[in-house]
Amino acid sequence: MSLPALLIALANGSAIAEPSLQDVLRAVNSGLEVRQSAQAERSAEAEVTSADHAPLPTLSGKLSQIDLQNGLGPGDPLGRKRMDKSIGIDWTWERGDKRLHRTRAAERALAATRADTVETALQQMLVAQGNYFDWLGARERVRLMRDTAAVAQEAARAANRRRDAGDLSAQDALRVEIDSERVAADLQSATVDLERAELALSTFVRRQDLVAARSSAVIWPNLQEPRGDSPTAALTPPLQARGDVRAAQARVEAARASVDGALALRKLDPTWGLSFDHYPRVSNRMVELRVQIPLPLGYNYQGEISRAQSELSQAELVVERTLRDARIEQDRLAAEARSNRERVRQFREQIAPRASTVLKQAEFAFARGAIPLTDLLDARRTHRSTQLDALAAQLDAAKAETALLLRTRPEVLITASP
């Protein structure tokens, strides 16, 4: 499904109180950048209209044969005065299909502008999805730090009770209290990061909706993963379907039409003219026929042709560079998606469970005096950092997966459920 069809389908979706990934992607279509690009389309459409017309005829009038020595004679100025009155029309005949080439160049420029709008929308969708997942990650980070802070505060209170009972030294109780204060500071930092994420995402959706969702549970979008070891090999559309590549190729076609138009300048355009004259001393009805032909003496439009050919060569180089960059980006997105999926799997199946086990064992051993307090605090810090690292891995994986889907299979995002 093409990106414009995706945007239309997203626009028909129902809005919910908490913005979803689909809501954020849909909001891109009404964003400032996309609207600016759409206005560029209107300008390109006007260029097509301007190019697709023949030269306009020219109406002219003149008074001649005015006798300053003997005077104009009696009578009305238009009938009997002795002067030659003439009215005529001139029209340039374009040869060499100049109008066709001019119009074709404008039409291909319009196609390039439309492809630019598609690419602009997709680029904004990439930015929007990154901001959206940053917002989800910031909310989840606040939740983790809030839970950790509550546990740390309870541990600090328990340590103070044990200190008062003589079961724990004042130094160890102070260490536990310092660790609790550090967690509280981390919670404050996470709250600031959440506010920053809300501000970044408010470019696409209302900030009121984002603030209202602070207390709700984080629901990560269920993105459908491509199948197989090479997920995009059989499912990825050709690079020529990308908006940036289509825009570059359309500009090559426009440059070719401009070259044809420049070569057509060598076909000289005569200007035909017809005049009706009235001169009372000779006749009341006289006709003048004329033709004007430019004479290319010493110049045969070499400059225009050379410039058009140079612009064509530049456009072809842009296509080559765009295809190269598109291929690199697509391979990079696929590699990042695979790597981040594997990283999430390792955290989920190996690292996070082991950190939880180590913490439980440390809590059990410390309660029985088998390990010092420093080992327990180290286990808590390891567990806390592991949780944050696992969240960062999940965040990176979601961004990479969504970016890959936007570039290869955007229709998956329509049916993806939270």
C-alpha positions, 0 to 999 in steps of 0.5 A: 500500500502506498504512503498516501493510501496509508495516510487516508486509511489512518485518517479514517481510524477512530481517535482514543483518549490516549494517543496511539502510534496510529494517531501520531502517524495520522497527525503527520498529514496535517503537520506544518512540513507536509502542508508546506510540501502540499503548497509546493504541489499547488505551485507546480500545478500552476507551472503546468498550466503556465507551460501548456499554452501557445504564445498569445497573439499581440494586438497593435494599432498605429497612426502614420503618414501624418503630414506636419507640413500641409496639415491633416485636412478637414473632417473627423479624425477617424474618417477624413483626416489625412493620416494612415490608421492601422490595426493589426494582430501578430502571432508567433508560430512555435515550431519543434514541439516547444510547447510539448517539451515545455509542458512535459518538463513541467508535468514531470516537475509536478510528479517530482514535487508530489513524490517529495510530499510523500517522502516528506510525510514519511520522514515526518512519520519516522520522526513522529514514531521516534518521539512516540516511543521516546514518550512511552519509554519515558513513562515506563522509566518513570514507573520503574523508578517510582517503584524502585524509589518506593522499595528503596524508601521502605528499605531505608526505613527498615534500616533505620529501625534496625539501627535503632534496635542495634541490629545495624550500624549507623554507617550501614543505615546511612548507606541505605539512606543515601542509596534511597536518595540517589534513587529519588534523584533518578526518579526526578530526572526521569520525570524531567525526561518525560516532560521533554518527551511530551514536548517533543511529541506535542508537535504532532498531538495535543500535549493535554492528551499526553499529560492525561496519560501519565498515570495510565499503564504503558501499552507498547504497540504490537508490531508484526515482525517480518519472517525469516532470517532475511526479513525484508528480502521477499517483502521489501518493495523495490527501491524505485517505489520510494518517494525520494527515488521517484522524485529524483527519477521524475526530475531526470525526465523533466531534465530530458524534456528540457534538453529536448526543448533547448534543442527545439530552439534551433527551429526558428519561430516566425511571427505572422502579422496582419493589419487593416489600414485606412488612408483617405488620400489613397483607400479606405480598405488596405491590408498588410501581411508581414512575417518576422523571422529571427536570424541566428547569426553567430549563435545557435542557442549553444548556451541553452542546450549546454545548460540543459544537458548539464542539468540532465547529467546532474539529475542523473547523478542525483538518482544514482546517489539517491539509490545508493543512499536508499539501499544503504538505509534499507540495509541499515534498518534491516540490520538494526531491527535484527540486532535490536530484536536479538538484544531484547530477546537476550534481556528478556530471556537471560540478563533480566531473569539473572539480575532478578535472581541475584537480587533475591539471593542477595536479599535472602543472604543479607537477611541472614547475615551471610553477605555485607550491606555493600553486596546487597546495594550492588545487587540492587544497583545491578538490578535497577540498571538492568531494568533500565537497560532492558527498557532501552533495548525495548525502546530501540527495538520498537523504533528500529522495527517501526522505521523498517516497516514504514520503509518497507511495509507501512500497511502493517501499521494499520492493522497493528494492535496496541 
